[in-house]
């Protein structure tokens, strides 16, 4: 392959010596974990689109789809033949070492996601973003104007409580349960609601319980990390009270009628019977007896003196 056919495209197959020779002219072989892979070969821009990393060392340019592989192959760089590794597309990096004579550059607009322990013995020039995941570590100095974002470790919840542990409802009634996830700074304050028997009581995902039919059901609130709290719901149809077959009349408290009522209550210790009450009221009204005679009749009545 010569410089006259640089725009030609070789597709499929492993890299041939012609491709490697042509790569030496400025467009390098694309590597993945030391394996030669089929790919579409064309301009340098076409190769870069498939790669995450570009390595410049000893006046040669090589593209890789695996940053860790690029670091591994650059570990023997020397002061005379240093290596510059540029992250040109978003990629992850787990446990790795940046060699003493290696410069790792994160290009503008690119995110390097660090998921393991990276030992930096060389130089890190950050023009994009380096994101350090929980438990990961990027050792050594980071230069450049880019951002280094350390993702905080998640805070799992340690428990969940409900504002009520028992409820009694009639069919058709509703009640709201409120769940509290602890600690207050837990990162996933999500509650999942379930009912042990939806024929008795149902629960919405906002904690609203609806009574369906008589029986008992357990409403359970579960946190994101599997902690639970429960409320026992008893559904009962209310029993209507039997009507009083002989309701007690409301006796007057004022006037002549009230006087007769008080005579019954004070002298005899009971409410009036209807006939006696009617007789005394009639006698007082028509003058058959006066108040003194009425009182005398109660005090000296056979019932009073038993």
Helices and strands as residue ranges (DSSP letters): G 3-5, E 10-11, H 17-24, E 30-32, E 35-36, E 40-41, H 44-50, E 53-57, E 60-64, H 67-73, E 83-87, E 91-93, E 96-98, E 102-106, E 111-114, E 117-120, E 123-126, E 129-132, E 137-138, E 147-150, E 159-162, E 166-169, E 174-176, E 179-182, E 191-195, E 201-203, E 208-211, E 215-223, E 228-235, H 255-263, I 264-268, H 274-286, H 291-299
